[in-house]
């Protein structure tokens, strides 16, 4: 193993993070099967967003497409941003990515989404939902970082 520090590359960090983000999105989806964030009947935020943009209630197949599309695209793009940031400041990879996942939850589910009216404010969210989002975002972050590290070493 080389002790020479590798040269920083934002483009390699973006690519590694993008692939890590895709893997993280998949891991989060699996974790949500074990520990679901919403009870039956609650509309997921990506579907609420898509319906707000469309200005109408979407049919079931379009709701599923919106849910999956936004989930995977956001996961990949957030991972890409993370990969670029960690490339420039390695300390941002704290806790092997768990800090990234938890911070992402704080920014999205506890700040931006409630302000946009896509979810209830944190104080009115069910405890199960808040805990699930914290845990599954940590899973997302750790998976994103693990894959990002492996891909980055290979580049």
MIBAZA-746367 format. One record per atom (N, C-alpha, C): residue number from 1; z, x, y. Coordinates in nm, 3 decimals. Layout:
BEGIN
  pos       pz       px       py
  NUM        Z        X        Y
...
# end
This chain:
BEGIN
  pos       pz       px       py
    1    0.000    0.085   -0.119
    1    0.000    0.000    0.000
    1    0.000    0.088    0.124
    2   -0.087    0.059    0.216
    2   -0.101    0.139    0.337
    2    0.010    0.107    0.437
    3    0.060    0.211    0.502
    3    0.161    0.190    0.607
    3    0.097    0.189    0.744
    4   -0.035    0.211    0.750
    4   -0.107    0.207    0.876
    4   -0.121    0.062    0.920
    5   -0.079    0.031    1.043
    5   -0.094   -0.107    1.088
    5   -0.243   -0.143    1.099
    6   -0.275   -0.264    1.057
    6   -0.416   -0.304    1.064
    6   -0.450   -0.343    1.208
    7   -0.576   -0.333    1.240
    7   -0.623   -0.367    1.372
    7   -0.620   -0.518    1.390
    8   -0.570   -0.562    1.503
    8   -0.564   -0.705    1.531
    8   -0.704   -0.760    1.557
    9   -0.728   -0.881    1.506
    9   -0.857   -0.947    1.525
    9   -0.834   -1.096    1.537
   10   -0.859   -1.148    1.656
   10   -0.839   -1.292    1.677
   10   -0.933   -1.372    1.588
   11   -1.058   -1.328    1.573
   11   -1.153   -1.405    1.491
   11   -1.109   -1.408    1.344
   12   -1.059   -1.296    1.293
   12   -1.009   -1.295    1.155
   12   -0.883   -1.380    1.143
   13   -0.799   -1.376    1.246
   13   -0.680   -1.460    1.247
   13   -0.714   -1.608    1.249
   14   -0.816   -1.644    1.329
   14   -0.862   -1.784    1.335
   14   -0.912   -1.831    1.198
   15   -0.995   -1.749    1.136
   15   -1.050   -1.786    1.005
   15   -0.940   -1.797    0.900
   16   -0.853   -1.698    0.895
   16   -0.743   -1.700    0.797
   16   -0.651   -1.820    0.821
   17   -0.623   -1.848    0.948
   17   -0.538   -1.961    0.981
   17   -0.605   -2.094    0.951
   18   -0.735   -2.103    0.975
   18   -0.810   -2.225    0.945
   18   -0.800   -2.258    0.796
   19   -0.826   -2.157    0.711
   19   -0.817   -2.178    0.566
   19   -0.673   -2.207    0.524
   20   -0.580   -2.138    0.586
   20   -0.439   -2.167    0.559
   20   -0.402   -2.308    0.599
   21   -0.454   -2.353    0.714
   21   -0.426   -2.488    0.762
   21   -0.481   -2.595    0.669
   22   -0.598   -2.570    0.610
   22   -0.651   -2.664    0.512
   22   -0.559   -2.672    0.390
   23   -0.516   -2.555    0.342
   23   -0.424   -2.554    0.227
   23   -0.292   -2.621    0.265
   24   -0.244   -2.594    0.385
   24   -0.119   -2.655    0.432
   24   -0.130   -2.806    0.441
   25   -0.245   -2.855    0.489
   25   -0.265   -3.000    0.498
   25   -0.260   -3.063    0.360
   26   -0.320   -2.994    0.261
   26   -0.314   -3.045    0.124
   26   -0.172   -3.045    0.070
   27   -0.099   -2.938    0.097
   27    0.040   -2.929    0.051
   27    0.127   -3.036    0.117
   28    0.103   -3.062    0.246
   28    0.179   -3.166    0.316
   28    0.151   -3.302    0.254
   29    0.025   -3.326    0.222
   29   -0.013   -3.453    0.162
   29    0.059   -3.473    0.027
   30    0.064   -3.368   -0.053
   30    0.135   -3.375   -0.182
   30    0.284   -3.397   -0.159
   31    0.342   -3.324   -0.063
   31    0.485   -3.340   -0.034
   31    0.516   -3.482    0.012
   32    0.424   -3.544    0.085
   32    0.445   -3.682    0.131
   32    0.441   -3.782    0.015
   33    0.375   -3.746   -0.094
   33    0.377   -3.833   -0.212
   33    0.516   -3.832   -0.276
   34    0.582   -3.718   -0.269
   34    0.716   -3.704   -0.325
   34    0.820   -3.764   -0.230
   35    0.798   -3.742   -0.101
   35    0.895   -3.784    0.000
   35    0.820   -3.852    0.115
   36    0.779   -3.980    0.097
   36    0.694   -4.047    0.196
   36    0.763   -4.066    0.331
   37    0.686   -4.044    0.439
   37    0.744   -4.058    0.573
   37    0.757   -4.202    0.620
   38    0.674   -4.290    0.569
   38    0.675   -4.427    0.616
   38    0.699   -4.524    0.501
   39    0.762   -4.635    0.535
   39    0.781   -4.740    0.436
   39    0.653   -4.821    0.427
   40    0.640   -4.894    0.321
   40    0.521   -4.978    0.299
   40    0.501   -5.069    0.420
   41    0.379   -5.075    0.467
   41    0.347   -5.163    0.578
   41    0.342   -5.093    0.713
   42    0.401   -4.974    0.725
   42    0.395   -4.900    0.851
   42    0.258   -4.834    0.863
   43    0.198   -4.845    0.979
   43    0.067   -4.784    1.001
   43    0.084   -4.638    1.040
   44    0.016   -4.547    0.969
   44    0.025   -4.404    1.002
   44   -0.033   -4.376    1.141
   45    0.023   -4.279    1.214
   45   -0.026   -4.248    1.349
   45   -0.176   -4.220    1.359
   46   -0.240   -4.149    1.264
   46   -0.384   -4.128    1.278
   46   -0.463   -4.259    1.278
   47   -0.416   -4.357    1.201
   47   -0.485   -4.487    1.197
   47   -0.464   -4.561    1.328
   48   -0.342   -4.557    1.382
   48   -0.314   -4.620    1.511
   48   -0.405   -4.558    1.618
   49   -0.418   -4.426    1.617
   49   -0.504   -4.357    1.713
   49   -0.649   -4.403    1.698
   50   -0.700   -4.403    1.576
   50   -0.839   -4.443    1.552
   50   -0.862   -4.587    1.595
   51   -0.767   -4.676    1.568
   51   -0.783   -4.817    1.608
   51   -0.775   -4.833    1.759
   52   -0.691   -4.752    1.824
   52   -0.685   -4.757    1.971
   52   -0.817   -4.711    2.031
   53   -0.875   -4.606    1.976
   53   -1.003   -4.555    2.025
   53   -1.113   -4.657    2.000
   54   -1.113   -4.717    1.880
   54   -1.215   -4.816    1.844
   54   -1.196   -4.949    1.919
   55   -1.074   -4.976    1.960
   55   -1.045   -5.101    2.029
   55   -1.039   -5.222    1.937
   56   -1.020   -5.195    1.807
   56   -1.014   -5.305    1.710
   56   -0.942   -5.256    1.584
   57   -0.902   -5.352    1.502
   57   -0.843   -5.317    1.372
   57   -0.956   -5.274    1.280
   58   -0.936   -5.161    1.216
   58   -1.039   -5.108    1.127
   58   -1.026   -5.168    0.988
   59   -1.139   -5.187    0.919
   59   -1.133   -5.229    0.779
   59   -1.066   -5.118    0.696
   60   -1.015   -5.153    0.580
   60   -0.937   -5.060    0.498
   60   -1.007   -4.928    0.471
   61   -1.137   -4.933    0.438
   61   -1.207   -4.807    0.407
   61   -1.218   -4.717    0.531
   62   -1.233   -4.775    0.649
   62   -1.237   -4.696    0.771
   62   -1.098   -4.644    0.808
   63   -0.995   -4.723    0.779
   63   -0.858   -4.677    0.803
   63   -0.828   -4.554    0.718
   64   -0.869   -4.557    0.592
   64   -0.847   -4.443    0.503
   64   -0.926   -4.321    0.549
   65   -1.049   -4.342    0.593
   65   -1.132   -4.233    0.644
   65   -1.068   -4.171    0.768
   66   -1.020   -4.255    0.859
   66   -0.954   -4.205    0.980
   66   -0.829   -4.126    0.944
   67   -0.750   -4.179    0.852
   67   -0.627   -4.112    0.810
   67   -0.657   -3.974    0.753
   68   -0.749   -3.969    0.657
   68   -0.783   -3.843    0.592
   68   -0.851   -3.746    0.689
   69   -0.946   -3.796    0.764
   69   -1.021   -3.710    0.856
   69   -0.933   -3.645    0.959
   70   -0.852   -3.723    1.024
   70   -0.763   -3.668    1.128
   70   -0.661   -3.574    1.065
   71   -0.606   -3.608    0.950
   71   -0.508   -3.523    0.881
   71   -0.566   -3.385    0.851
   72   -0.682   -3.381    0.787
   72   -0.742   -3.254    0.747
   72   -0.791   -3.174    0.866
   73   -0.857   -3.239    0.961
   73   -0.909   -3.168    1.078
   73   -0.795   -3.111    1.161
   74   -0.693   -3.192    1.187
   74   -0.581   -3.144    1.267
   74   -0.509   -3.029    1.195
   75   -0.489   -3.044    1.065
   75   -0.422   -2.938    0.988
   75   -0.498   -2.807    0.995
   76   -0.630   -2.813    0.981
   76   -0.713   -2.692    0.984
   76   -0.713   -2.629    1.124
   77   -0.727   -2.712    1.228
   77   -0.731   -2.659    1.364
   77   -0.596   -2.603    1.408
   78   -0.488   -2.671    1.372
   78   -0.355   -2.618    1.404
   78   -0.333   -2.485    1.331
   79   -0.378   -2.477    1.207
   79   -0.367   -2.352    1.131
   79   -0.448   -2.241    1.196
   80   -0.568   -2.273    1.245
   80   -0.652   -2.173    1.312
   80   -0.582   -2.120    1.437
   81   -0.525   -2.211    1.516
   81   -0.452   -2.167    1.636
   81   -0.334   -2.078    1.597
   82   -0.262   -2.119    1.494
   82   -0.149   -2.040    1.445
   82   -0.195   -1.902    1.400
   83   -0.304   -1.896    1.325
   83   -0.356   -1.768    1.278
   83   -0.390   -1.675    1.392
   84   -0.452   -1.728    1.497
   84   -0.487   -1.645    1.613
   84   -0.362   -1.599    1.687
   85   -0.265   -1.688    1.703
   85   -0.142   -1.653    1.773
   85   -0.062   -1.547    1.698
   86   -0.050   -1.562    1.566
   86    0.025   -1.465    1.486
   86   -0.046   -1.330    1.485
   87   -0.177   -1.334    1.493
   87   -0.254   -1.209    1.500
   87   -0.213   -1.129    1.624
   88   -0.193   -1.197    1.734
   88   -0.158   -1.130    1.859
   88   -0.007   -1.105    1.872
   89    0.073   -1.194    1.815
   89    0.219   -1.178    1.822
   89    0.279   -1.212    1.686
   90    0.290   -1.111    1.599
   90    0.336   -1.134    1.461
   90    0.472   -1.203    1.448
   91    0.558   -1.191    1.548
   91    0.689   -1.256    1.538
   91    0.678   -1.408    1.534
   92    0.563   -1.463    1.574
   92    0.544   -1.608    1.569
   92    0.534   -1.660    1.425
   93    0.522   -1.570    1.329
   93    0.519   -1.608    1.189
   93    0.658   -1.617    1.128
   94    0.757   -1.643    1.211
   94    0.897   -1.648    1.167
   94    0.917   -1.745    1.051
   95    1.009   -1.707    0.965
   95    1.049   -1.788    0.848
   95    0.929   -1.817    0.759
   96    0.837   -1.723    0.751
   96    0.718   -1.736    0.665
   96    0.640   -1.864    0.693
   97    0.637   -1.904    0.820
   97    0.559   -2.020    0.860
   97    0.640   -2.149    0.875
   98    0.762   -2.151    0.823
   98    0.843   -2.273    0.834
   98    0.870   -2.306    0.982
   99    0.895   -2.204    1.063
   99    0.920   -2.227    1.206
   99    0.797   -2.291    1.272
  100    0.678   -2.246    1.232
  100    0.554   -2.305    1.284
  100    0.545   -2.453    1.247
  101    0.567   -2.486    1.121
  101    0.559   -2.624    1.077
  101    0.660   -2.713    1.148
  102    0.782   -2.665    1.161
  102    0.887   -2.744    1.227
  102    0.856   -2.761    1.376
  103    0.805   -2.654    1.439
  103    0.766   -2.663    1.580
  103    0.651   -2.761    1.598
  104    0.555   -2.758    1.508
  104    0.442   -2.850    1.515
  104    0.492   -2.995    1.505
  105    0.587   -3.020    1.417
  105    0.645   -3.155    1.406
  105    0.711   -3.194    1.537
  106    0.786   -3.103    1.594
  106    0.858   -3.130    1.719
  106    0.759   -3.165    1.831
  107    0.651   -3.090    1.838
  107    0.552   -3.112    1.943
  107    0.475   -3.242    1.921
  108    0.437   -3.270    1.797
  108    0.354   -3.388    1.770
  108    0.437   -3.513    1.749
  109    0.510   -3.519    1.638
  109    0.579   -3.643    1.599
  109    0.699   -3.678    1.686
  110    0.754   -3.579    1.755
  110    0.872   -3.610    1.835
  110    0.846   -3.604    1.985
  111    0.723   -3.571    2.024
  111    0.693   -3.563    2.167
  111    0.562   -3.633    2.202
  112    0.450   -3.575    2.159
  112    0.319   -3.627    2.200
  112    0.290   -3.765    2.144
  113    0.309   -3.784    2.014
  113    0.276   -3.914    1.953
  113    0.358   -4.028    2.013
  114    0.490   -4.013    2.033
  114    0.564   -4.123    2.098
  114    0.516   -4.148    2.242
  115    0.484   -4.041    2.315
  115    0.436   -4.059    2.453
  115    0.302   -4.132    2.459
  116    0.222   -4.113    2.355
  116    0.093   -4.183    2.349
  116    0.107   -4.324    2.291
  117    0.228   -4.361    2.251
  117    0.251   -4.492    2.192
  117    0.203   -4.504    2.049
  118    0.181   -4.390    1.981
  118    0.133   -4.393    1.844
  118    0.246   -4.399    1.742
  119    0.366   -4.361    1.783
  119    0.486   -4.374    1.700
  119    0.602   -4.416    1.791
  120    0.708   -4.461    1.729
  120    0.829   -4.493    1.805
  120    0.893   -4.363    1.855
  121    0.972   -4.371    1.962
  121    1.045   -4.252    2.006
  121    1.137   -4.204    1.893
  122    1.169   -4.075    1.888
  122    1.250   -4.021    1.778
  122    1.379   -4.099    1.751
  123    1.445   -4.145    1.854
  123    1.570   -4.218    1.835
  123    1.553   -4.354    1.768
  124    1.431   -4.405    1.766
  124    1.405   -4.534    1.702
  124    1.328   -4.521    1.573
  125    1.294   -4.399    1.534
  125    1.225   -4.378    1.408
  125    1.327   -4.386    1.294
  126    1.288   -4.443    1.182
  126    1.379   -4.447    1.068
  126    1.418   -4.304    1.026
  127    1.541   -4.288    0.983
  127    1.590   -4.156    0.942
  127    1.502   -4.096    0.833
  128    1.460   -4.177    0.737
  128    1.374   -4.127    0.629
  128    1.245   -4.068    0.686
  129    1.188   -4.133    0.784
  129    1.064   -4.085    0.843
  129    1.086   -3.951    0.912
  130    1.192   -3.940    0.991
  130    1.217   -3.814    1.062
  130    1.244   -3.700    0.966
  131    1.326   -3.724    0.865
  131    1.357   -3.617    0.768
  131    1.231   -3.579    0.691
  132    1.155   -3.677    0.649
  132    1.031   -3.650    0.575
  132    0.936   -3.567    0.660
  133    0.920   -3.602    0.786
  133    0.829   -3.526    0.873
  133    0.878   -3.382    0.890
  134    1.008   -3.362    0.906
  134    1.060   -3.225    0.918
  134    1.032   -3.146    0.790
  135    1.063   -3.204    0.677
  135    1.046   -3.134    0.549
  135    0.899   -3.108    0.519
  136    0.816   -3.211    0.532
  136    0.675   -3.193    0.496
  136    0.602   -3.103    0.595
  137    0.644   -3.099    0.719
  137    0.585   -3.004    0.814
  137    0.629   -2.861    0.781
  138    0.751   -2.844    0.734
  138    0.794   -2.711    0.689
  138    0.710   -2.666    0.570
  139    0.683   -2.758    0.477
  139    0.596   -2.727    0.362
  139    0.457   -2.688    0.413
  140    0.405   -2.765    0.508
  140    0.275   -2.734    0.569
  140    0.276   -2.592    0.627
  141    0.380   -2.560    0.704
  141    0.387   -2.430    0.769
  141    0.395   -2.314    0.672
  142    0.480   -2.328    0.570
  142    0.495   -2.220    0.471
  142    0.365   -2.201    0.393
  143    0.302   -2.310    0.354
  143    0.175   -2.300    0.281
  143    0.067   -2.240    0.370
  144    0.059   -2.288    0.493
  144   -0.040   -2.234    0.587
  144   -0.022   -2.084    0.603
  145    0.102   -2.041    0.622
  145    0.127   -1.899    0.642
  145    0.099   -1.817    0.517
  146    0.135   -1.868    0.401
  146    0.110   -1.794    0.276
  146   -0.039   -1.771    0.254
  147   -0.117   -1.876    0.273
  147   -0.262   -1.863    0.254
  147   -0.320   -1.776    0.366
  148   -0.274   -1.796    0.488
  148   -0.322   -1.714    0.600
  148   -0.300   -1.566    0.571
  149   -0.181   -1.530    0.524
  149   -0.151   -1.389    0.494
  149   -0.245   -1.334    0.387
  150   -0.265   -1.411    0.281
  150   -0.351   -1.365    0.172
  150   -0.496   -1.347    0.218
  151   -0.546   -1.444    0.293
  151   -0.683   -1.436    0.342
  151   -0.695   -1.319    0.440
  152   -0.598   -1.307    0.528
  152   -0.606   -1.201    0.629
  152   -0.606   -1.063    0.563
  153   -0.526   -1.044    0.458
  153   -0.525   -0.916    0.386
  153   -0.662   -0.888    0.324
  154   -0.731   -0.992    0.281
  154   -0.860   -0.976    0.216
  154   -0.974   -0.947    0.315
  155   -0.953   -0.980    0.441
  155   -1.060   -0.961    0.542
  155   -1.066   -0.817    0.593
# end
